[in-house]
Amino acid sequence: MTATAAPKQSWRTIRLDVLARIEEMPSLNRVVTEFLALAGRDVYSARDFETVLSKDQALVARLLKLANSGMFGRAGSVRSIPEAVVLIGLENLKKIVYAVSASGHMRKSLVHYGYNPEEGFWMHGLGVAQAASVVAEAAPKCPLRGEEAYVAGLLHDIGKLVIDEFLDVTPETIINLELESEAVGLQHAELAEFILHQWNLPDAITGAVLHHHDHANGGDHANGAAALYLGERICARWRVGRVVPLDLSEDIPADDYAPVLELLGIAPSAWGRIIWDIRQRLVSLEGAYLGE
């Protein structure tokens, strides 16, 4: 992995064996960064995204397998990326690319964090990705585009993958930020920022991930972090990735998050629609597992 400029956090407190473990992690597929850059342009086409995808034939094969899985109603009939775009839509295609690219990192079982052992950590990341993107799309004062919030949600807890290996506690111990710092020198959000900087993800994403537990201290990234925080809290309330089957029945009142909604410019009257949209996306979450 080629090292990039380190974030401004106290990254030098990371233990050397933790740094070695990070160096062993394969880099995130470059298609993600190229997709994000394309989506930030004023004008782009489906052909532009096909050009980027064509650089990774393994990824193309997995996408076409998914497009032909029956999820989109035309099993076996999709043979090219343009056909997939027409069938599932460019926005869905981009989210699938991000999920496929992140799945190799995130589909791991963690011993100490209380996720369901059957890919609960991955399910949690997918859930927060969906929820955060809905919030970002609905928030007038959120600087993150929906797909940036989606990527931030997918990867917001990636630091836990490393920390889990260095925790010296019983599996039943509830892991808090203090225990994380004792184990590796950083909390999981700080470690995630370090990793995402190494992968050259945009500052808007890394800043939101760094501050998703303390958005009030996020400076220029406060509002993006607030959108990620809200998506994460909604999924935490519904225990996404922790319990099976998924239960989305609990009501989540807007009043519980009034300061965050105000920060993001979301009117309380819009909350019901936001929760409805998140529920609809989470209901089909298992379809996003993208099985081999």
C-alpha positions as CSV (number, residue, x, y, z in Angstrom):
1,M,0.0,0.0,0.0
2,T,1.3,3.4,-0.8
3,A,1.2,5.7,2.2
4,T,-0.4,9.1,1.8
5,A,-0.4,12.2,4.0
6,A,-1.5,11.2,7.5
7,P,-4.6,12.7,9.1
8,K,-4.2,15.4,11.7
9,Q,-5.2,13.1,14.5
10,S,-2.8,11.7,17.1
11,W,-2.1,8.8,14.7
12,R,1.5,8.5,16.1
13,T,0.0,6.9,19.2
14,I,-0.9,3.8,17.1
15,R,1.1,0.8,18.1
16,L,3.6,-0.4,15.6
17,D,2.0,-3.9,15.3
18,V,-1.3,-2.1,14.6
19,L,0.3,-0.1,11.8
20,A,1.7,-3.3,10.4
21,R,-1.8,-4.8,10.4
22,I,-3.1,-1.8,8.5
23,E,-0.4,-2.2,6.0
24,E,-1.5,-5.7,5.4
25,M,-5.0,-4.6,4.5
26,P,-5.6,-4.6,0.7
27,S,-6.5,-1.1,-0.6
28,L,-10.0,-0.3,-1.4
29,N,-10.8,-0.9,-5.1
30,R,-9.8,2.2,-7.0
31,V,-13.2,2.1,-8.8
32,V,-14.7,3.6,-5.7
33,T,-12.6,6.7,-5.8
34,E,-13.0,7.1,-9.6
35,F,-16.8,6.7,-9.3
36,L,-16.9,9.3,-6.5
37,A,-14.9,11.7,-8.6
38,L,-17.1,11.1,-11.7
39,A,-20.3,11.7,-9.6
40,G,-18.9,15.0,-8.5
41,R,-18.7,16.4,-12.0
42,D,-21.5,18.6,-13.4
43,V,-22.0,16.4,-16.4
44,Y,-21.5,12.6,-16.7
45,S,-23.1,9.7,-18.5
46,A,-23.6,6.0,-17.9
47,R,-20.9,5.4,-20.5
48,D,-18.4,7.2,-18.3
49,F,-19.1,4.8,-15.5
50,E,-18.8,1.8,-17.9
51,T,-15.4,3.0,-18.9
52,V,-14.3,3.0,-15.2
53,L,-15.8,-0.4,-14.5
54,S,-14.2,-2.0,-17.6
55,K,-10.8,-1.7,-15.7
56,D,-12.0,-4.4,-13.3
57,Q,-13.4,-7.4,-15.1
58,A,-13.9,-9.3,-11.8
59,L,-16.1,-6.5,-10.5
60,V,-18.0,-6.4,-13.8
61,A,-18.7,-10.1,-13.6
62,R,-20.0,-9.8,-10.0
63,L,-22.3,-6.9,-11.0
64,L,-23.7,-8.8,-13.9
65,K,-24.3,-11.8,-11.7
66,L,-26.2,-9.7,-9.3
67,A,-28.2,-8.0,-12.1
68,N,-29.2,-11.5,-13.4
69,S,-30.0,-12.8,-9.9
70,G,-33.8,-12.2,-10.3
71,M,-33.7,-9.2,-7.8
72,F,-34.5,-6.9,-10.6
73,G,-37.0,-9.0,-12.5
74,R,-35.0,-10.0,-15.6
75,A,-33.0,-13.1,-14.5
76,G,-30.5,-14.2,-17.1
77,S,-31.1,-11.5,-19.6
78,V,-28.5,-8.8,-18.7
79,R,-25.2,-9.2,-20.5
80,S,-23.5,-5.8,-20.4
81,I,-23.0,-2.8,-18.0
82,P,-25.2,-0.5,-20.2
83,E,-28.0,-3.1,-19.9
84,A,-27.5,-3.2,-16.1
85,V,-27.7,0.6,-15.9
86,V,-30.9,0.6,-17.8
87,L,-32.4,-2.1,-15.7
88,I,-31.3,-1.1,-12.2
89,G,-30.6,2.6,-12.7
90,L,-27.3,4.5,-12.4
91,E,-27.7,5.4,-8.7
92,N,-28.4,1.8,-7.7
93,L,-25.5,0.7,-9.8
94,K,-23.1,3.0,-8.0
95,K,-24.3,1.9,-4.6
96,I,-23.8,-1.7,-5.6
97,V,-20.3,-1.0,-6.8
98,Y,-19.5,0.6,-3.5
99,A,-20.9,-2.3,-1.6
100,V,-19.2,-4.9,-3.7
101,S,-15.9,-3.1,-3.4
102,A,-16.2,-2.8,0.4
103,S,-17.5,-6.3,1.0
104,G,-14.1,-8.0,1.0
105,H,-13.1,-5.8,4.0
106,M,-16.3,-5.7,5.9
107,R,-17.7,-9.2,5.6
108,K,-15.8,-10.4,8.7
109,S,-16.9,-11.7,12.0
110,L,-15.9,-9.7,15.1
111,V,-15.4,-11.4,18.4
112,H,-15.9,-8.5,20.8
113,Y,-18.4,-6.0,19.5
114,G,-21.7,-7.9,19.8
115,Y,-22.7,-8.1,16.2
116,N,-24.5,-11.2,14.9
117,P,-21.8,-13.7,13.9
118,E,-23.5,-14.4,10.6
119,E,-22.2,-11.3,8.8
120,G,-23.8,-8.9,11.3
121,F,-20.9,-6.4,11.1
122,W,-21.4,-6.3,7.3
123,M,-25.2,-5.9,7.7
124,H,-24.7,-3.0,10.1
125,G,-22.5,-1.2,7.7
126,L,-24.9,-1.7,4.8
127,G,-27.8,-0.5,7.1
128,V,-26.0,2.7,8.1
129,A,-25.0,3.3,4.5
130,Q,-28.6,3.2,3.4
131,A,-29.9,5.3,6.4
132,A,-27.1,7.9,6.1
133,S,-27.7,8.4,2.4
134,V,-31.4,8.9,2.9
135,V,-30.6,11.5,5.6
136,A,-28.0,13.3,3.4
137,E,-30.4,13.4,0.5
138,A,-33.1,14.9,2.7
139,A,-30.9,17.4,4.5
140,P,-30.6,20.9,2.9
141,K,-27.6,21.7,5.1
142,C,-25.7,18.4,4.6
143,P,-22.5,18.8,2.5
144,L,-22.3,15.1,1.6
145,R,-24.0,13.8,-1.5
146,G,-26.1,10.8,-1.0
147,E,-23.5,8.4,-2.3
148,E,-20.7,10.0,-0.3
149,A,-22.9,9.4,2.8
150,Y,-23.4,5.8,1.6
151,V,-19.7,5.2,1.4
152,A,-19.1,6.8,4.8
153,G,-21.8,4.6,6.2
154,L,-20.3,1.4,4.7
155,L,-16.9,2.2,6.2
156,H,-17.6,4.2,9.3
157,D,-16.7,1.3,11.7
158,I,-13.8,-0.2,9.7
159,G,-11.4,0.6,12.5
160,K,-13.2,-2.0,14.6
161,L,-11.8,-4.7,12.2
162,V,-8.3,-3.9,13.4
163,I,-9.1,-3.2,17.0
164,D,-11.0,-6.4,17.5
165,E,-7.8,-8.4,16.9
166,F,-5.9,-6.5,19.7
167,L,-8.6,-6.5,22.4
168,D,-7.6,-8.6,25.4
169,V,-11.0,-9.0,27.1
170,T,-13.6,-11.7,27.4
171,P,-16.1,-11.9,24.5
172,E,-18.9,-10.7,26.8
173,T,-17.2,-7.4,27.6
174,I,-19.0,-4.4,26.3
175,I,-16.4,-2.5,24.3
176,N,-16.3,1.3,24.8
177,L,-14.0,4.0,23.4
178,E,-11.7,3.9,26.4
179,L,-11.0,0.2,25.9
180,E,-10.3,0.8,22.3
181,S,-7.7,3.5,23.1
182,E,-6.1,1.2,25.6
183,A,-5.8,-1.6,23.0
184,V,-4.4,0.2,20.0
185,G,-3.9,3.9,20.9
186,L,-6.9,5.2,19.0
187,Q,-10.7,4.9,19.0
188,H,-12.3,3.1,16.1
189,A,-13.4,6.4,14.4
190,E,-9.9,7.8,14.6
191,L,-8.4,4.6,13.2
192,A,-11.0,4.5,10.5
193,E,-10.0,8.0,9.4
194,F,-6.3,6.9,9.3
195,I,-7.3,3.9,7.1
196,L,-9.5,6.0,4.7
197,H,-6.8,8.6,4.3
198,Q,-4.5,5.8,3.3
199,W,-7.0,4.8,0.7
200,N,-7.3,8.4,-0.7
201,L,-11.0,8.8,0.0
202,P,-12.3,12.4,-0.1
203,D,-11.9,14.5,3.1
204,A,-15.6,15.0,3.3
205,I,-16.0,11.2,3.8
206,T,-13.1,10.8,6.2
207,G,-14.1,13.8,8.2
208,A,-17.6,12.6,8.6
209,V,-16.4,9.1,9.7
210,L,-13.9,10.6,12.2
211,H,-16.6,12.7,13.9
212,H,-19.6,10.4,13.6
213,H,-19.6,10.1,17.4
214,D,-18.9,13.8,18.1
215,H,-20.3,15.8,15.2
216,A,-20.4,19.0,17.4
217,N,-16.6,19.0,17.3
218,G,-16.4,18.3,13.6
219,G,-15.6,21.8,12.4
220,D,-16.2,22.0,8.6
221,H,-17.2,18.3,8.7
222,A,-19.8,18.7,11.5
223,N,-22.9,18.5,9.3
224,G,-21.7,15.6,7.2
225,A,-20.8,13.8,10.5
226,A,-24.3,14.7,11.9
227,A,-25.9,12.9,8.9
228,L,-23.8,9.9,9.5
229,Y,-24.4,10.0,13.2
230,L,-28.2,10.1,12.6
231,G,-28.1,7.2,10.2
232,E,-26.0,5.2,12.7
233,R,-28.3,6.0,15.6
234,I,-31.4,4.9,13.7
235,C,-29.8,1.6,12.9
236,A,-28.7,1.2,16.5
237,R,-32.2,1.8,17.7
238,W,-33.4,-1.1,15.4
239,R,-30.3,-3.2,16.2
240,V,-29.4,-3.7,12.6
241,G,-26.6,-6.3,12.4
242,R,-27.1,-7.4,16.0
243,V,-30.4,-9.3,16.0
244,V,-32.0,-11.6,13.5
245,P,-34.6,-11.3,12.1
246,L,-34.5,-7.6,11.4
247,D,-37.2,-5.7,13.4
248,L,-38.0,-2.2,12.2
249,S,-41.2,-1.8,14.2
250,E,-39.9,0.5,16.9
251,D,-41.1,4.1,16.5
252,I,-38.3,6.7,16.4
253,P,-39.7,10.2,17.3
254,A,-38.3,13.3,15.6
255,D,-38.0,14.9,19.1
256,D,-35.3,12.4,20.0
257,Y,-33.0,14.1,17.5
258,A,-34.3,17.6,17.3
259,P,-30.9,19.4,17.6
260,V,-29.4,17.3,14.8
261,L,-32.4,17.8,12.5
262,E,-32.1,21.6,13.1
263,L,-28.4,21.5,12.3
264,L,-29.1,19.6,9.1
265,G,-32.0,21.9,8.1
266,I,-34.6,19.1,8.2
267,A,-38.1,20.1,9.2
268,P,-39.7,17.9,11.8
269,S,-42.6,17.4,9.3
270,A,-40.2,15.6,7.0
271,W,-39.1,13.1,9.6
272,G,-41.9,10.6,8.9
273,R,-41.0,10.4,5.2
274,I,-37.3,9.9,6.1
275,I,-38.0,7.1,8.4
276,W,-40.4,5.5,5.9
277,D,-37.7,5.7,3.2
278,I,-35.1,4.2,5.4
279,R,-37.4,1.3,6.4
280,Q,-38.1,0.6,2.7
281,R,-34.4,0.4,2.0
282,L,-33.6,-1.8,5.0
283,V,-36.4,-4.2,4.3
284,S,-34.5,-5.4,1.2
285,L,-31.2,-5.2,2.9
286,E,-30.5,-8.9,2.7
287,G,-30.6,-8.6,-1.1
288,A,-27.5,-6.4,-0.8
289,Y,-25.5,-9.1,0.6
290,L,-24.2,-9.7,-2.9
291,G,-23.4,-13.4,-2.3
292,E,-20.7,-15.1,-4.3
